[in-house]
Amino acid sequence: MKVLFVCSGNAHRSPLAEALLQKLKPNWKADSAGLHVAIPVSEEVREYLKKESAEQYLKNTPENLESKQLKEYDLIVAMEQRHKTAVLIQCPECKDKIVVWSIEDPYFLHGENVKKVYDKINAKVANLAELER
């Protein structure tokens, strides 16, 4: 099973989901990408993953969606509808393997509000990991 998580900058949501899934399903291939990579992976993501004992699965550098071979993935998880739209522009034939999680961008949030977003991602990744494919 090969899963790609897509968000805006590959700095918060998608690298967090990638690391969490890789920890839970080491036999799956988890990956992530952003539409507009401009900043490093968030320090808040590193701290959250440290508490989840998953820091070692975190990527070092954000990656652009354009660098991915989208047809190779079995499932593409878009954090917002606009991320799904971007995937479809690049790979119209990927339509049936995209799901949208509707996770808000924590970039402008602080403290407990960021943790709530990360916890929501954690729960969704745990549900995904329970799928047998």
N, CA, C and O of each residue as an XYZ file, in Angstrom:
532
protein
N       0.858     -1.182      0.000
C       0.000      0.000      0.000
C       0.893      1.229      0.000
O       1.786      1.362      0.836
N       0.645      2.119     -0.938
C       1.437      3.338     -1.070
C       0.497      4.542     -0.938
O      -0.422      4.716     -1.739
N       0.746      5.380      0.098
C      -0.151      6.492      0.436
C       0.602      7.815      0.341
O       1.728      7.935      0.824
N      -0.028      8.802     -0.282
C       0.525     10.158     -0.353
C      -0.415     11.112      0.379
O      -1.619     11.123      0.123
N       0.139     11.911      1.289
C      -0.608     12.959      1.976
C      -0.237     14.294      1.342
O       0.940     14.574      1.113
N      -1.257     15.125      1.057
C      -1.024     16.407      0.385
C      -1.619     17.538      1.198
O      -2.773     17.480      1.622
N      -0.797     18.590      1.413
C      -1.297     19.813      2.060
C      -0.701     21.023      1.337
O      -0.216     20.899      0.212
N      -0.738     22.167      1.970
C      -0.304     23.393      1.300
C       1.210     23.508      1.172
O       1.728     23.716      0.075
N       1.928     23.373      2.300
C       3.363     23.624      2.270
C       4.237     22.447      2.646
O       5.462     22.570      2.644
N       3.640     21.299      2.971
C       4.378     20.115      3.411
C       5.236     20.448      4.631
O       6.367     19.981      4.766
N       4.661     21.275      5.520
C       5.386     21.695      6.724
C       4.669     21.291      8.008
O       5.307     21.200      9.057
N       3.374     21.048      7.957
C       2.596     20.680      9.144
C       1.828     19.378      8.928
O       2.254     18.308      9.363
N       0.684     19.490      8.245
C      -0.273     18.386      8.185
C       0.251     17.143      7.474
O       0.232     16.051      8.042
N       0.713     17.297      6.250
C       1.082     16.094      5.487
C       2.337     15.396      6.015
O       2.353     14.165      6.044
N       3.395     16.109      6.436
C       4.528     15.363      6.992
C       4.194     14.689      8.325
O       4.740     13.634      8.648
N       3.288     15.309      9.097
C       2.837     14.694     10.343
C       2.114     13.380     10.041
O       2.407     12.350     10.649
N       1.178     13.422      9.109
C       0.426     12.224      8.740
C       1.356     11.148      8.183
O       1.213      9.968      8.505
N       2.296     11.555      7.359
C       3.264     10.604      6.781
C       4.033      9.878      7.887
O       4.126      8.650      7.872
N       4.578     10.620      8.834
C       5.375     10.024      9.915
C       4.528      9.099     10.788
O       4.962      8.004     11.144
N       3.327      9.543     11.128
C       2.453      8.723     11.972
C       2.072      7.410     11.278
O       2.066      6.351     11.906
N       1.755      7.485      9.983
C       1.387      6.268      9.263
C       2.590      5.333      9.119
O       2.452      4.115      9.227
N       3.760      5.907      8.876
C       4.949      5.071      8.721
C       5.258      4.314     10.009
O       5.726      3.176      9.977
N       4.988      4.962     11.143
C       5.195      4.293     12.435
C       4.195      3.139     12.601
O       4.566      2.038     13.007
N       2.925      3.410     12.281
C       1.874      2.408     12.486
C       1.912      1.267     11.472
O       1.584      0.125     11.795
N       2.313      1.587     10.253
C       2.305      0.594      9.169
C       3.664      0.592      8.460
O       3.771      1.089      7.339
N       4.685      0.048      9.087
C       6.024      0.083      8.477
C       6.112     -0.663      7.142
O       7.024     -0.412      6.355
N       5.178     -1.570      6.883
C       5.181     -2.298      5.610
C       4.490     -1.513      4.492
O       4.548     -1.916      3.330
N       3.836     -0.397      4.831
C       3.264      0.486      3.822
C       4.287      1.553      3.474
O       5.218      1.790      4.244
N       4.129      2.199      2.327
C       4.973      3.315      1.935
C       4.170      4.594      2.113
O       3.218      4.846      1.375
N       4.557      5.402      3.098
C       3.900      6.692      3.333
C       4.782      7.791      2.755
O       6.008      7.727      2.846
N       4.152      8.795      2.163
C       4.869      9.903      1.557
C       4.014     11.161      1.734
O       2.837     11.071      2.081
N       4.603     12.318      1.497
C       3.842     13.560      1.603
C       4.413     14.614      0.663
O       5.559     14.534      0.222
N       3.565     15.611      0.371
C       3.962     16.695     -0.524
C       3.089     17.912     -0.266
O       2.014     17.813      0.325
N       3.572     19.060     -0.720
C       2.821     20.301     -0.587
C       2.665     21.004     -1.916
O       3.419     20.754     -2.856
N       1.678     21.887     -1.989
C       1.449     22.645     -3.223
C       2.482     23.741     -3.410
O       2.948     23.973     -4.526
N       2.846     24.422     -2.320
C       3.766     25.562     -2.383
C       4.756     25.455     -1.225
O       4.535     26.021     -0.154
N       5.826     24.740     -1.446
C       6.816     24.534     -0.393
C       7.651     25.808     -0.232
O       8.308     26.260     -1.170
N       7.609     26.378      0.980
C       8.336     27.620      1.212
C       9.059     27.661      2.558
O       9.986     28.451      2.736
N       8.647     26.821      3.501
C       9.241     26.848      4.836
C       9.643     25.427      5.233
O       9.153     24.457      4.655
N      10.532     25.306      6.217
C      10.904     23.956      6.680
C       9.753     23.273      7.414
O       8.749     23.902      7.749
N       9.917     21.979      7.654
C       8.940     21.238      8.450
C       8.871     21.894      9.830
O       9.902     22.215     10.421
N       7.674     22.088     10.332
C       7.415     22.808     11.577
C       8.084     22.158     12.792
O       8.115     20.935     12.922
N       8.607     22.989     13.658
C       9.174     22.507     14.918
C       8.076     21.919     15.800
O       8.327     20.994     16.572
N       6.855     22.456     15.689
C       5.714     21.913     16.449
C       5.409     20.473     16.038
O       5.033     19.650     16.874
N       5.570     20.175     14.758
C       5.372     18.805     14.283
C       6.429     17.889     14.903
O       6.118     16.782     15.343
N       7.666     18.352     14.934
C       8.748     17.562     15.545
C       8.450     17.259     17.011
O       8.626     16.129     17.466
N       8.001     18.267     17.739
C       7.690     18.082     19.161
C       6.528     17.109     19.345
O       6.569     16.253     20.229
N       5.505     17.236     18.525
C       4.349     16.339     18.617
C       4.783     14.897     18.337
O       4.409     13.974     19.059
N       5.560     14.724     17.300
C       6.010     13.378     16.943
C       6.934     12.782     17.995
O       6.961     11.568     18.196
N       7.680     13.634     18.655
C       8.550     13.151     19.736
C       7.690     12.521     20.830
O       8.026     11.458     21.353
N       6.587     13.175     21.173
C       5.674     12.646     22.195
C       4.984     11.362     21.738
O       4.564     10.551     22.563
N       4.870     11.182     20.432
C       4.229      9.988     19.863
C       5.259      8.894     19.537
O       4.910      7.857     18.973
N       6.502      9.128     19.890
C       7.603      8.200     19.570
C       7.667      7.895     18.075
O       7.870      6.751     17.667
N       7.492      8.938     17.272
C       7.495      8.775     15.817
C       8.407      9.788     15.132
O       8.361      9.930     13.910
N       9.228     10.486     15.895
C      10.075     11.540     15.328
C      11.021     11.009     14.246
O      11.335     11.715     13.287
N      11.470      9.768     14.408
C      12.430      9.210     13.450
C      11.828      9.010     12.056
O      12.566      8.798     11.094
N      10.511      9.073     11.937
C       9.853      8.895     10.646
C       9.614     10.221      9.915
O       9.118     10.228      8.789
N       9.963     11.327     10.549
C       9.713     12.646      9.955
C      10.738     12.966      8.875
O      11.942     12.800      9.071
N      10.246     13.424      7.744
C      11.140     13.814      6.651
C      11.937     15.057      7.040
O      11.490     15.845      7.874
N      13.092     15.232      6.451
C      13.950     16.377      6.753
C      13.564     17.618      5.968
O      13.681     18.737      6.468
N      13.105     17.421      4.739
C      12.860     18.542      3.842
C      11.497     18.415      3.173
O      11.154     17.344      2.672
N      10.715     19.495      3.160
C       9.436     19.470      2.452
C       9.638     19.204      0.956
O      10.673     19.539      0.381
N       8.618     18.592      0.348
C       8.676     18.275     -1.081
C       7.449     18.812     -1.796
O       6.363     18.883     -1.220
N       7.632     19.193     -3.069
C       6.545     19.702     -3.899
C       5.720     18.588     -4.509
O       6.239     17.512     -4.806
N       4.444     18.842     -4.693
C       3.547     17.889     -5.348
C       4.044     17.542     -6.750
O       3.932     16.394     -7.180
N       4.587     18.520     -7.458
C       5.054     18.302     -8.829
C       6.157     17.260     -8.906
O       6.370     16.667     -9.964
N       6.859     17.027     -7.810
C       7.969     16.061     -7.822
C       7.484     14.617     -7.670
O       8.293     13.691     -7.730
N       6.201     14.415     -7.479
C       5.652     13.084     -7.221
C       5.047     12.459     -8.486
O       4.449     13.148     -9.312
N       5.216     11.160     -8.613
C       4.590     10.382     -9.682
C       3.247      9.881     -9.131
O       3.168      8.782     -8.582
N       2.218     10.677     -9.279
C       0.942     10.437     -8.611
C       0.289      9.103     -8.974
O      -0.413      8.522     -8.147
N       0.503      8.617    -10.170
C      -0.098      7.347    -10.596
C       0.423      6.169     -9.779
O      -0.218      5.119     -9.733
N       1.579      6.328     -9.134
C       2.188      5.237     -8.376
C       1.503      4.978     -7.030
O       1.715      3.926     -6.426
N       0.688      5.915     -6.557
C       0.078      5.788     -5.228
C      -1.253      5.049     -5.296
O      -2.016      5.189     -6.252
N      -1.510      4.256     -4.252
C      -2.786      3.555     -4.135
C      -3.870      4.456     -3.551
O      -5.054      4.303     -3.853
N      -3.444      5.395     -2.710
C      -4.361      6.317     -2.039
C      -3.675      7.675     -1.912
O      -2.502      7.759     -1.549
N      -4.415      8.723     -2.212
C      -3.922     10.096     -2.036
C      -4.881     10.799     -1.087
O      -6.073     10.924     -1.369
N      -4.347     11.257      0.040
C      -5.148     11.947      1.054
C      -4.884     13.444      0.931
O      -3.769     13.909      1.167
N      -5.923     14.191      0.561
C      -5.836     15.650      0.468
C      -6.373     16.237      1.768
O      -7.440     15.840      2.235
N      -5.651     17.164      2.343
C      -6.088     17.753      3.605
C      -7.275     18.695      3.412
O      -8.084     18.867      4.325
N      -7.386     19.311      2.220
C      -8.498     20.202      1.899
C      -8.942     19.946      0.462
O      -8.210     19.338     -0.320
N     -10.128     20.405      0.121
C     -10.651     20.237     -1.234
C      -9.710     20.837     -2.274
O      -9.534     20.255     -3.344
N      -9.104     21.981     -1.988
C      -8.220     22.620     -2.973
C      -6.981     21.777     -3.256
O      -6.405     21.864     -4.340
N      -6.570     20.960     -2.286
C      -5.432     20.062     -2.520
C      -5.850     18.942     -3.475
O      -5.063     18.512     -4.318
N      -7.098     18.473     -3.336
C      -7.624     17.471     -4.270
C      -7.655     18.049     -5.679
O      -7.281     17.375     -6.640
N      -8.095     19.283     -5.800
C      -8.156     19.948     -7.103
C      -6.774     20.008     -7.740
O      -6.627     19.749     -8.934
N      -5.761     20.348     -6.948
C      -4.388     20.421     -7.462
C      -3.894     19.057     -7.935
O      -3.215     18.959     -8.958
N      -4.232     18.015     -7.198
C      -3.849     16.655     -7.601
C      -4.530     16.304     -8.922
O      -3.899     15.750     -9.822
N      -5.815     16.626     -9.036
C      -6.564     16.303    -10.251
C      -6.037     17.043    -11.479
O      -6.074     16.507    -12.586
N      -5.551     18.260    -11.292
C      -4.960     19.004    -12.410
C      -3.727     18.265    -12.924
O      -3.499     18.168    -14.130
N      -2.945     17.754    -11.993
C      -1.713     17.046    -12.341
C      -1.993     15.611    -12.808
O      -1.260     15.072    -13.637
N      -3.054     14.997    -12.274
C      -3.338     13.585    -12.572
C      -4.852     13.345    -12.577
O      -5.397     12.834    -11.598
N      -5.539     13.711    -13.675
C      -6.989     13.517    -13.732
C      -7.416     12.061    -13.512
O      -8.489     11.810    -12.964
N      -6.598     11.121    -13.926
C      -6.935      9.705    -13.770
C      -6.796      9.211    -12.335
O      -7.102      8.052    -12.053
N      -6.339     10.067    -11.422
C      -6.208      9.710    -10.002
C      -7.502      9.946     -9.217
O      -7.544      9.725     -8.006
N      -8.552     10.392     -9.904
C      -9.808     10.799     -9.276
C     -10.353      9.795     -8.262
O     -10.806     10.188     -7.187
N     -10.313      8.532     -8.586
C     -10.927      7.515     -7.728
C     -10.076      7.084     -6.537
O     -10.526      6.285     -5.715
N      -8.859      7.599     -6.434
C      -8.014      7.219     -5.293
C      -7.693      8.396     -4.380
O      -6.754      8.334     -3.587
N      -8.472      9.469     -4.494
C      -8.271     10.650     -3.641
C      -9.381     10.732     -2.606
O     -10.557     10.574     -2.934
N      -9.005     10.979     -1.353
C      -9.971     11.289     -0.300
C      -9.595     12.631      0.304
O      -8.421     13.000      0.339
N     -10.592     13.356      0.775
C     -10.367     14.658      1.408
C     -10.696     14.539      2.891
O     -11.791     14.112      3.257
N      -9.749     14.918      3.740
C      -9.949     14.826      5.191
C     -10.507     16.105      5.811
O     -10.954     16.069      6.958
N     -10.499     17.213      5.115
C     -11.014     18.497      5.637
C     -10.347     18.883      6.963
O     -11.015     19.113      7.971
N      -9.030     18.946      6.931
C      -8.222     19.338      8.102
C      -7.734     20.762      7.880
O      -7.055     21.048      6.893
N      -8.086     21.656      8.804
C      -7.670     23.052      8.635
C      -6.165     23.210      8.801
O      -5.512     22.420      9.482
N      -5.629     24.246      8.165
C      -4.198     24.534      8.220
C      -3.850     25.137      9.580
O      -4.404     26.172      9.949
N      -2.945     24.513     10.328
C      -2.588     25.034     11.651
C      -1.541     26.142     11.618
O      -1.115     26.615     12.672
N      -1.119     26.563     10.432
C      -0.024     27.535     10.306
C      -0.265     28.801     11.120
O       0.663     29.307     11.750
N      -1.489     29.323     11.120
C      -1.779     30.562     11.847
C      -2.401     30.321     13.218
O      -2.831     31.263     13.883
N      -2.447     29.068     13.638
C      -2.987     28.738     14.954
C      -1.868     28.662     15.986
O      -0.687     28.641     15.641
N      -2.262     28.621     17.259
C      -1.267     28.568     18.337
C      -1.704     27.597     19.424
O      -2.891     27.337     19.618
N      -0.705     27.070     20.127
C      -0.927     26.291     21.331
C      -1.884     25.141     21.187
O      -1.703     24.265     20.342
N      -2.913     25.147     22.023
C      -3.872     24.051     22.086
C      -4.617     23.856     20.765
O      -5.001     22.734     20.434
N      -4.823     24.935     20.010
C      -5.514     24.820     18.724
C      -4.694     24.028     17.711
O      -5.250     23.272     16.914
N      -3.380     24.200     17.740
C      -2.500     23.408     16.873
C      -2.575     21.944     17.284
O      -2.683     21.061     16.433
N      -2.520     21.688     18.581
C      -2.566     20.313     19.087
C      -3.870     19.631     18.678
O      -3.868     18.442     18.361
N      -4.983     20.366     18.682
C      -6.269     19.788     18.271
C      -6.227     19.331     16.811
O      -6.752     18.272     16.469
N      -5.599     20.136     15.961
C      -5.459     19.760     14.546
C      -4.585     18.513     14.437
O      -4.921     17.578     13.710
N      -3.474     18.500     15.153
C      -2.566     17.350     15.109
C      -3.247     16.090     15.657
O      -3.059     15.000     15.117
N      -4.028     16.235     16.716
C      -4.754     15.094     17.277
C      -5.779     14.546     16.280
O      -5.978     13.334     16.189
N      -6.423     15.440     15.541
C      -7.387     15.020     14.533
C      -6.685     14.218     13.436
O      -7.194     13.189     12.992
N      -5.521     14.691     13.005
C      -4.731     13.961     12.009
C      -4.328     12.605     12.565
O      -4.413     11.595     11.867
N      -3.895     12.579     13.809
C      -3.467     11.337     14.458
C      -4.613     10.310     14.446
O      -4.400      9.141     14.124
N      -5.805     10.748     14.793
C      -6.967      9.850     14.821
C      -7.304      9.340     13.421
O      -7.613      8.161     13.250
N      -7.247     10.214     12.424
C      -7.561      9.807     11.053
C      -6.510      8.833     10.513
O      -6.846      7.892      9.793
N      -5.238      9.061     10.861
C      -4.186      8.146     10.435
C      -4.383      6.783     11.104
O      -4.205      5.747     10.463
N      -4.749      6.780     12.382
C      -4.998      5.509     13.080
C      -6.140      4.739     12.411
O      -6.060      3.520     12.264
N      -7.188      5.436     12.013
C      -8.306      4.789     11.312
C      -7.846      4.229      9.962
O      -8.219      3.119      9.583
N      -7.043      4.999      9.250
C      -6.519      4.549      7.964
C      -5.654      3.297      8.133
O      -5.740      2.361      7.338
N      -4.833      3.293      9.164
C      -3.925      2.161      9.412
C      -4.676      0.869      9.719
O      -4.132     -0.222      9.553
N      -5.916      0.989     10.164
C      -6.719     -0.200     10.464
C      -7.246     -0.878      9.215
O      -7.696     -2.023      9.270
N      -7.194     -0.180      8.087
C      -7.635     -0.777      6.822
C      -6.668     -1.875      6.417
O      -5.453     -1.714      6.534
N      -7.187     -2.956      5.955
C      -6.332     -4.026      5.439
C      -6.402     -3.995      3.922
O      -7.450     -4.252      3.329
N      -5.292     -3.682      3.312
C      -5.262     -3.635      1.838
C      -4.141     -4.489      1.343
O      -3.932     -4.594      0.134
